[in-house]
Amino acid sequence: MQIEKNIVLERIDKKPILIDTFYSDEIKQKSVIIFCHGYKGFKDWGAWNLMATYFAKSGYCFVKFNFSHNGGTINDPIDFPDLEAFGNNNYTKELDDLNDVMDWVQSHFKNNPNINTNEISLIGHSRGGGIALLKSAEDKRITKLITLASVSDFASRFGSTEEIIKWKNDGVKYVTNGRTKQQMPHYYQFFEDFKANETRLDIASATKKIDIPILIIHGDKDTSVNINEANNIDNWSSNSKLEIITDADHVFNTNHPWTKGELSSELKSVVSKIINFIS
């Protein structure tokens, strides 16, 4: 098993991105899976490392990364030491990040005969699912798409008109992180960037354009993203399969830190369904 952790992707005039790769040397012609974490997430959250190992053992080259403005740093990639970066994040930065990671994957593995960079599947969790849907509508390199507990729109998450006016006047609003107890800032640029790119960031219209197969996975006990959002994505797609995981919450009954040597039965079911879908 080849595991490379915290590879630094340096970029001109952009924050660097940290990348992990997991794959087995013994399995030929592996396709690539790229995993996008969600809001207040990071690549090393909970059971994601264990999940990556499962995919690698099943014959895939699994790549996960931290979005450049997720609040982590190169030296401290877990949790949120850089709240200034977090406050300056937005959806178009995340789309750019994903594009640069895909470019890196194709370049990094181009001389590896055992890895097929012409077959790239995206997995997006929660907000990362929304980003993966948008990217799949505009990038032909993606051959399959999997959403996990994905959001189906971004516009409704900014709050009421009154809240947005207050946000504009204050310049910043704060969200409490229930686990770390940090007050996490969102600068008003987040909303401005959304409005400036509203057509591109419309998940409904993007999903209707996607012609590759989509696997939509959602837990029926998800209190963070309503299961109706999975139904929305399924209704908009012309080529999707919806899988509901019974008794599963937003993170498929895992938590952070995850100290067990096994995935939760719910996340194991997720992995199994994804492997069946991709293969």
N, C-alpha and C positions, 0 to 999 in steps of 0.2 A: 504493500500500500504506500503510495506516494502522497504525502501531505505537506504542502507548503503553506505556512501561515504568515500573514502580515507582509505580503509582497507590496512594495510601495510603487504605485503608478504616479509618477511625477508628470505634471502638465504645465504648459506655458500659460501664465496669467489665470490659473485656476488652482484651487486647493487640491492637494494630492488625494488619492483614493487608496485605501487598504484592501487587498484582495487575498482570499484563501483559495487553494485548489486541492481537490481530493480525487485521486484516481488509482486504479490498479494497473501495474505494468503487465500483468499476466493476461489481460483481456484486450483483444485486438479491436480496432475500429470502433472506439467508443464515441458515441455522440455526446454533446456538451449540454449540461443543464446550468443555467445561471439563475441564482436565487436573489430576489430583491426583498429586503426587510421592510417593515412597516414604520408607521409613525411612532416616535419614541422607541424605535428599535435599533438593533445593531447586529452585525453578522455573528457574533458570539453569544447572542442571547440564548438562555435556556438550553433546549435540546437541539439547537440548529447544528452544532458540531457533530453530535451523534447521528442526526438525520443525514448529514453529508457523508458520513462513513457508510451508512446503509446504502446510499445511492452508488458510492464508489465500488463497494463490494458486489453490487448488482450489475456492474459493467458500464457505468457512466463516468464521465469527467465532470465533477460537480464543482462549480465556482460560486463563491459568495463574496460579498463585498460590503463595505460601509459606504453609504452615500456621503459625499464629501462634506456636507453641512449637517450631518446627523447629530453633531455635538460631541463626537469622539475626536481623539487626536491620533497622530501617528504613534506616539509613545504610550498613549493611554486609550486604546480603542474600545474599552468597555465602559458603559454608562456615558455620562455627559459632562466632561471637564470643560468643554468649550461651548458655553451657552451663547456666546456672541455669534458663533458660527450657526448654531441652531436657530437663533432668531433671524438670521439672514438667509435661511433656506427657502426654497420655493419649488414649485412643480417643474418649471422648465430647467432648473439646475439639476433636478433628479433625472429628467429625460436626457440631458447632456451627459451626466455621469454614466448612465446605463449605456449610452452610445459609445462612450470612451472605453468602458469595460468590454463591450463586444469587440471593438477594434483591437484591444489588447489581447483578448482571447485568441483571435484569429492570427495575430502576429506572433504571440508567445508560443503557440502550439503548431505553427505552420510546418516546422521540420520534424514533427512527431508523427510517424506513420500510423501510430495506434489511436490517434485522436482525430475524429472527423469534425472539423470546424465548419463544415457545410451543413451540419444538422445541429441547430441550436434551439433548445426548448427553454422558455422562460417560466419561472415560478415566481409569483408575486404574492406576498402576504399582506392583507389589510390594505393600507394606503399603497404599498408596493404592488398590490394587485391592480390598482388603478393605473399606476405608472406602466406596468407591464402590458395592460390592455392598450393604452395610448401608443406605446412603442410598437406593438405588434401591428397596429394599423398603418404605420408609416415606414416600417423596415422589413424588407423582403428576406433578410437573413434568418428571421425567426421562422421555424418550421412547425413548432407546437407551443401551445400556451396553457399554463395551469394557473388558476387563481385560487388562493386559500383565504377564506374569510374576507374576500375583497369588498372594497367600497365600490359603489356604482356611479357615484357622482362626487364632484368636489365643491360645486357651487353652494350646496345647502349647508356645508360645514363651517361657513364663515360667520353664521349667526344672523340676527335680525338687522334690519336697516339701522335701527337705533344703536345697536352694538357696533356696527361697522362705522357709523359716524363718530362714536366715542373713541373707537380704535384709531381712526384718522386723526382726531384731535389730540389724543395722547401720544400717538406715534408708535405705541407698543401695547400689547396685551400679554398677560401671563397665564400660563396653564400649570397647575400643580401636578407634579409627577407623583402618583400615589405610592410608588415603591421607594424612590430616592428622596422624596419630600422636597425636591428642588422646585423653585419657581422658574419655569421655562418660558423665555420670551418669544413672542412672534412680533417682529417689526411690521409696520404697515405695508412695507414693500411687497410682502407676501400676497396681499390682496391686490395691490397695483399690478403685480406681475400676472396674476390670474386674469384680471380684467383685460390686460393688454394681449393676452394669448388665449382668450376664452374659447374661441373656435377650436383651436388645436387641443385644448384641455377638456373638451366635451366627451366624456367617456361613452355616452349613448351613441353619438354619431360615429365615434371611432370604432366601437364594437360592431356596428352594422357594416363597416367596411372590411372587417377581418374575414379572410377566406380560409385561414388555416384552422385545424381542429382546436377546440378549446375545451378543457376540462375544468368545471367549476365545482369547487369543494367548499362546503360550509357546515359548521356545527349547528345543531338545532337548539343548543343552549348558549349560543353566542349573545352576550349582552352588550358587546362593544359595537358590532356591526350587525344590523338586523338581517335576518335570513331573507327578507324581501329583496335585499340588494343582490343576492345571488339569483333570485328569480328574475330580476330586471335584466341582468347580464345574459341569462339564458334566453329570455324572450327577444332580446336585441340580436342575438347571434344566429347566424344561419347554419352553424356547424359546431354545436356545443353539446356537451353531456353534463348534466347536473348530478352531483353525488352529495347527499346529506349524511353527515356522520352523527349517529345517534348519541345523545348525552355528551356531545363535545362542546367545549366553550371556545372562545376566540383564538386561543393558542393550543387547542386540541388537548386540553388537560395536562399541559406541561407548565412549568414556571421557571423563574430565574432566582438563584442558580439551580440548575438541574444536576443533581448529584447521583442519580440512578444510572446504572449501566445499560438500561433498556429504555426504549421509547415507551411512552404511554401507549396503551392498546389503541387509543383513538388516533394518535399520530402514526403508529405502525400501520393502521388501516389506510391512512392518507398516503403514506409512502407506497404501499402495495398497489393502491388504485392508480397512482401516478406512473409507476413502472409498467403496469398493464396497459395504460393509455399510450405511453411513449413507445413501447415495444410493439 
